[in-house]
Amino acid sequence: MKKILHISSSPRGAASSSILLGNRIIEKIKNLHPGSTVVVNDTTEKDYPHLDAALINAYKATDKPEDVLKDSDAAVQELFDADVIVIGVPMYNFNLPSALKAWIDHVVRPGVTFSYATGKPEGLLKDKKVYLAIAANGVYSEGPMQAYDHAEPYLRFILGFIGLTDITTFRIEGGGIPGIMETAVQKGLESVAVA
């Protein structure tokens, strides 16, 4: 049995390829681990505030103001509670959506999810599996557009920084390219395999 956290970041709901792909990953995990539970964090509904002076100061404060950190503390706790994290990533303008970036800014916290106590950065989230469910209208996994994918490299870096290094990526791509778009969703969903 696994505790699964599904982070979604598409405002498109049921029409979203990244949500569809994330749900397929979760389906496969649940088939492999019956009785697994799922917590969904829709970052577009949560509407995490972007970093401002109050939030940055709260991260640094010794006496941490609960009202300012309420959303951040809850998001961090979801990560610590999860065994498996599935992150839906619709690629916008060659990168991740701002709703997902805002969530990242709430969970990458000094002394909470990473530390410099040893003099070097150390991620404090350990022994968790992460799946990225990336959806894009172009093809970025290979070919001439691969260098323009700033979503996956950034996510691998920032998640690794907080200790999440076991990352597998699945994609639905080419959703805007005639000749590819007709089978893009099916091909992406069929690519999902979990262990």
C-alpha positions as CSV (number, residue, x, y, z in Angstrom):
1,M,0.0,0.0,0.0
2,K,1.3,3.4,-1.0
3,K,0.4,7.0,0.0
4,I,0.2,8.8,-3.3
5,L,0.3,12.6,-3.7
6,H,-1.0,13.9,-7.0
7,I,0.1,17.5,-7.7
8,S,-1.8,18.9,-10.7
9,S,-1.2,22.3,-12.3
10,S,-3.5,22.5,-15.3
11,P,-6.6,24.7,-15.3
12,R,-8.2,22.5,-17.9
13,G,-9.6,19.9,-15.6
14,A,-10.8,16.7,-17.3
15,A,-9.6,18.1,-20.7
16,S,-6.0,18.2,-19.5
17,S,-3.6,15.8,-20.9
18,S,-1.2,16.2,-17.9
19,I,-4.0,15.3,-15.5
20,L,-5.1,12.4,-17.7
21,L,-1.5,11.1,-17.8
22,G,-1.1,11.6,-14.0
23,N,-4.2,9.6,-13.4
24,R,-2.9,6.8,-15.6
25,I,0.3,6.7,-13.5
26,I,-1.8,6.5,-10.3
27,E,-4.0,3.8,-11.8
28,K,-0.9,1.7,-12.5
29,I,0.5,2.3,-9.0
30,K,-2.8,1.3,-7.4
31,N,-2.9,-1.9,-9.6
32,L,0.6,-2.8,-8.3
33,H,-0.2,-1.7,-4.7
34,P,-3.8,-2.4,-3.9
35,G,-5.2,-0.3,-1.1
36,S,-3.1,2.7,-1.9
37,T,-4.5,6.1,-1.1
38,V,-4.4,9.3,-3.1
39,V,-4.3,12.9,-2.0
40,V,-4.9,15.4,-4.8
41,N,-3.4,18.9,-4.6
42,D,-4.7,21.0,-7.5
43,T,-2.4,24.0,-7.4
44,T,-4.7,26.0,-9.7
45,E,-7.5,25.7,-7.1
46,K,-5.2,26.3,-4.1
47,D,-3.9,29.4,-5.8
48,Y,-0.7,29.6,-3.8
49,P,0.4,33.1,-3.2
50,H,3.6,34.0,-5.0
51,L,6.6,34.8,-2.9
52,D,6.4,38.1,-1.2
53,A,8.3,39.8,1.7
54,A,5.9,38.4,4.3
55,L,6.4,34.8,3.2
56,I,10.2,35.2,2.7
57,N,10.5,36.8,6.2
58,A,8.3,34.0,7.7
59,Y,10.6,31.3,6.2
60,K,13.6,33.0,8.0
61,A,11.9,33.9,11.3
62,T,12.7,32.0,14.5
63,D,9.1,32.4,15.7
64,K,7.3,31.4,12.6
65,P,3.9,33.1,12.0
66,E,1.3,30.3,11.4
67,D,-1.1,32.4,9.5
68,V,1.5,33.3,6.9
69,L,2.9,29.7,6.6
70,K,-0.4,27.8,6.8
71,D,-0.5,26.9,3.0
72,S,3.3,26.2,2.9
73,D,3.2,24.0,6.0
74,A,0.3,22.0,4.6
75,A,2.0,21.5,1.2
76,V,5.3,20.4,2.9
77,Q,3.4,18.0,5.2
78,E,1.8,16.4,2.1
79,L,5.2,15.8,0.7
80,F,6.6,14.2,3.9
81,D,3.5,12.0,4.2
82,A,3.7,10.7,0.6
83,D,5.5,7.6,-0.5
84,V,4.9,8.4,-4.2
85,I,4.5,11.9,-5.8
86,V,2.9,12.3,-9.2
87,I,3.4,15.8,-10.7
88,G,1.3,16.9,-13.7
89,V,3.1,19.4,-15.8
90,P,1.4,21.1,-18.8
91,M,4.3,22.8,-20.6
92,Y,3.5,26.5,-21.1
93,N,6.0,28.7,-23.0
94,F,8.7,26.0,-22.8
95,N,8.4,25.8,-19.0
96,L,6.0,24.9,-16.1
97,P,2.9,26.9,-15.3
98,S,3.1,29.6,-12.7
99,A,0.7,27.7,-10.4
100,L,3.2,24.9,-10.1
101,K,6.1,27.3,-9.6
102,A,4.2,28.9,-6.8
103,W,3.8,25.5,-5.1
104,I,7.5,24.9,-5.5
105,D,8.2,28.2,-3.8
106,H,6.1,27.0,-0.9
107,V,7.8,23.6,-0.5
108,V,11.5,24.5,-1.0
109,R,12.2,25.8,2.5
110,P,15.4,26.2,4.3
111,G,15.6,24.0,7.4
112,V,12.4,22.2,6.4
113,T,13.0,20.5,3.1
114,F,16.7,21.4,2.6
115,S,19.5,22.3,4.9
116,Y,23.0,23.7,4.8
117,A,23.8,22.4,8.3
118,T,26.8,20.4,7.0
119,G,28.1,23.3,4.9
120,K,26.7,21.7,1.7
121,P,23.1,21.6,0.5
122,E,21.2,18.5,1.7
123,G,17.7,17.6,0.7
124,L,15.6,16.4,3.6
125,L,12.9,14.5,1.7
126,K,14.2,11.0,1.4
127,D,13.1,7.6,0.0
128,K,10.2,8.8,-2.2
129,K,9.4,8.0,-5.8
130,V,8.5,10.9,-8.2
131,Y,6.7,10.6,-11.5
132,L,6.5,13.6,-13.8
133,A,3.5,13.6,-16.2
134,I,4.4,16.2,-18.8
135,A,2.1,17.3,-21.6
136,A,3.0,19.6,-24.5
137,N,1.8,20.5,-27.9
138,G,5.3,20.1,-29.3
139,V,7.8,17.3,-29.1
140,Y,10.5,18.0,-26.5
141,S,11.8,14.6,-25.5
142,E,14.0,14.4,-28.6
143,G,14.8,16.2,-31.8
144,P,15.4,19.9,-32.5
145,M,13.0,21.2,-29.8
146,Q,14.6,19.2,-26.9
147,A,16.9,22.1,-26.0
148,Y,13.8,24.3,-25.4
149,D,12.3,22.0,-22.7
150,H,13.0,24.0,-19.5
151,A,10.4,22.3,-17.5
152,E,11.9,18.8,-16.9
153,P,15.5,19.9,-16.3
154,Y,14.3,22.6,-13.8
155,L,12.0,20.1,-12.0
156,R,14.7,17.5,-11.8
157,F,17.1,20.0,-10.3
158,I,14.8,21.7,-7.8
159,L,13.2,18.4,-6.7
160,G,16.7,16.8,-6.3
161,F,17.7,19.9,-4.2
162,I,15.1,18.9,-1.6
163,G,16.0,15.2,-1.8
164,L,13.6,13.9,-4.4
165,T,16.1,12.2,-6.8
166,D,14.2,9.1,-7.9
167,I,12.3,10.6,-10.8
168,T,10.7,9.0,-13.9
169,T,9.1,11.1,-16.7
170,F,6.2,10.1,-18.9
171,R,5.0,12.4,-21.7
172,I,2.0,13.1,-23.9
173,E,3.6,15.3,-26.6
174,G,2.9,16.5,-30.1
175,G,-0.7,17.4,-29.2
176,G,-0.5,20.4,-31.5
177,I,1.2,18.8,-34.5
178,P,-0.8,17.3,-37.3
179,G,0.2,13.7,-38.0
180,I,1.2,13.3,-34.4
181,M,-1.7,14.8,-32.4
182,E,-4.1,12.1,-33.6
183,T,-2.3,9.4,-31.5
184,A,-0.4,11.6,-29.0
185,V,-2.7,10.9,-26.0
186,Q,-3.0,7.2,-26.7
187,K,0.8,6.8,-27.2
188,G,1.5,8.7,-24.0
189,L,-0.9,6.7,-21.9
190,E,0.4,3.4,-23.3
191,S,4.0,4.4,-22.4
192,V,3.2,4.3,-18.6
193,A,4.9,1.5,-16.7
194,V,5.6,1.6,-13.0
195,A,7.6,-0.8,-10.8
